[in-house]
Amino acid sequence: MGIGCGPKPKILPQNRTPENVLRCTLENRIEFETMACLLDLKLKGKEAKFSGTVEFFYQAPGTFAFYPRTFFGMDVFKASGKDDSLTIYFPKGNQYYNGSFSDLENTKFWNWKIPLKMLLDMILGRDSLTEQNVRYSSSTENLYLYTSEDENWTKEYWIDVLRCRLMRSQFMQKSGGEVYQIDFEDYTRYGQMETPKVIKIKSQTQESAQIRFQERRLNLPIPEKKFLLQIPPDAKRVDFESNQK
């Protein structure tokens, strides 16, 4: 492809109906059983910010691990989890935490509006964008807007009509009033598919996160030891003080 040339249209103009564009977008997604990637992660909040490079490993249906190479703004830690369970080890203090995502997100240690579970879902490309769960709502010149709703969230998805790419999502919490805007940028080819290289998340309180993929490999064997977090026998278990009253 020459410099300055964009991808060919995914669908002919006369066939760019909301149903066809949604189907084309979903067909462009990559199915995988394993993921190994190197990514840059930046978090910025009212009270703190940090950034670093992270090795991330995943194996379906829900096992993961991440190992920061370098981190600035907080203690370096290693983490692994399966489904909703989570273990974090802090080498500096020889301490570890073991619990659930929700328990961690209610502690002063996390202290961010953007949930850790949301960050993991964005890395893995998980959302509720399916033909069954969303409906067409409206359009602009180049974007179709689709919406979905469950008992906790109202979600909006903006899809590029010409290229069948998800460009932006907005998640609105019904009870807590939180709003998260998620932008997908710098689409790159992975085989015959296209995937965003940069994902940006911003909360209503102006906290933000940025995920930038440096390298990404899918459906390759990952050694089991990558998911086994080594915690020294003399490490002390800690229970962080909760922010909840």
N, C-alpha and C positions, 0 to 999 in steps of 0.2 A: 504494500500500500504506500502510495506516495505521500510526502509531507503535505499536510493541510487537507488531505482527503478524508472525509468521514466515512463511516460504515454505510453500506447500501441499506435502503429502507427495508425493514423487516416484513412489511405488509404493503401491498399496492394501495394507493390512495382510496380507491373505491371500496376496499375491503376493511378499512380501518374503523370498524365498529367497536364500541366499548367491549363487547364480548370477545372479539378477535384479538384486540390489543391485550386484554387481560390474559387470555390463553397463551398468546405469544410470549408475554413476560414470564409466565410460570414455566413454559417450556424451555426458557433460556436459563433456568436455574440448574445448578450443578448438584447432582445426587452424590453423596459420599458416605462411606462408613468410617473413615479415619481422616484426621486432619493434623498436619504438623506445620506450624508457621512461626515466623519471626516477625514481631510487630512492635511498632513504637506506640506507646500509650501515654496520653497526657490527660490529667484531671485538674480542673481549676474550680475552686470553691471560694466562699466568702472568707473562710478562716485559714485555708491551706491550699497548696497546690503541689503536684509532683508529676514527674515524667520519667520515662525510662524505656528500655528495650526488654521485651519479654519473649521467652520461648513458650509456645502454647501447643499442647497436644490434646487430641480428642479421639475417642473411640465410641461409636454408637453402641447402645442407645443413650448413654449419659455419663460416661467416665471422662474426666479431664484432669489436666495438671498444667500449671504454669510456673516458670522459673525465671524471675527477673535477672537479667545480666547486669544491668546498671539501673539504679534508681536514685532520684534526687527529690528531697522534700519529705521523706519518711524512712522508717527503718526498712531495710531489705527483708523480704519474706518469700517463702516458697509455699505453694498451695496445691492441694489435690482434692478431688471430690467425685461423688457419684450420685446422680439424681439430685436430691435436695440436701445431702450431707456435705460437709465442708471441713477440711483440716488445713490449718495454716501454721507454719513453723517460722519462728523469729530467731535466726542464728545468733544475733547480737546478745540477746538476753537469755538464750537457750530456753525459750518458752514456746508453748504451742496452744492453739485453740482448736476445739472440736465441737461442731454443732451444725446448725442449719443456716441457710442463707438469710432467712428472716431474722433469726436470733442475732447474727452478725450485723445486719443492717440496722438493728435497734440499739447498737452500742456506740459509745463515744469514739471507739477506735475507727469505725467506718466514717461516721459523721459527714456523709454526703447524701444529697437528695437523689442523685442518680443511683439506682440499685445495682449491685454487683451482678445480679441475675440478668439485668437488661444488657450490661456490657457483654456478658457471655453469649446471650442470644444474638447480639449484633455481630460478634465475631463468627458465629456459626450460621448466620443468615436465617435465623428462625423468627417467624412472625405468623400472623393469622391471615395472610394474604392468600386466599384460595378462591376458586370459583364458587364454592359453596358458602363461604363465610363473608364475602363482601358483595356490595351492590354498587352499581354505577350511580353517581350523584350529579356531577356537572362537568364542565370542560372549559378550558381556555383555548387559545389558538394551537398550542402544542402539547397540552397536558390533559389527561383525563383524571378526574377525581373519583375515587372509590371509598366507601365507608364500611365499617363493621362495628358491631356492638356486642358486648357481653355484660354480665352483671357488674363488672368492675370498671370496664374501660369503654370509651368511644374512640375509634381509631380511624384516621384518614390516610389515604395513600395517593400520591401524585405520580402518574406514570407518563413518561415521554411517549407520545403517540407515534413518532417516526421511528424510534429505535427500540421500543418495548423495554424501557429501563425504568425501574423504580427510582425516582429522583428525591422524593421527600416523603416522610411519614410524620404524623402528629398523633401522639397518644394522650388522651385526656381522661384523667382519673375521675370517676363519678363521686366518690365519697370524700377523698382527701383534697381534691381540687388541684392536684399536680398536673402540669402539662409538659410533655417532652416533645421537642422537635428533633427529628433525625434526618440528616442530609447525607446522600450517597453521591460520592464524587469520584472523578478520575477513573472511569470504567476502563478496564484492560481485559484483553483476551486470555482465557484459560482454555486451551484446546479450541473447540468450536463455540464455547460459551463466553459470555462477558460477565465480569464481576467487579464491584467497586473496590478500588484500592484504598480509599479514604472514607471513613464513616465519622460523622460529627453529631454529637448529641448535646442538646442544650435544654436545661430545665427552665421553668417559669421564674425561678429565683436567680437565673443567670449563671448557675453552675454549668460547667461544660466538660465534655470528654471528647477526645479525638483518638481514633484508632487508625493507624496507617500500617498496611501490610508491606513489609519488606520482601518477604519470601512466603510462599504458600504451596504446600504439597498435599494432594488429596489421594485417598485410596491406596496408600502405601503402607506396608507392614510397620507397625510401631512396637518396639520391644516392650514387654510388660513392665520392665523395671522403670520405664519413664513415668508410669502412673503410681509407683510405690514411693511415697514420700518418706524419706529416712529421718526419723526423729530419735535422737540419742536417748538411751534409757534414763539418764539423769535429768532430762528436760522437765520443766515444771508446767503443768497445765494451768492456764489462766482463764478466768471468766471475767470478761470486760464489764465495767459498770454500764448499765443500760441508760439510754437517754429517756426511756419511757417513764412517766410518773406513776 
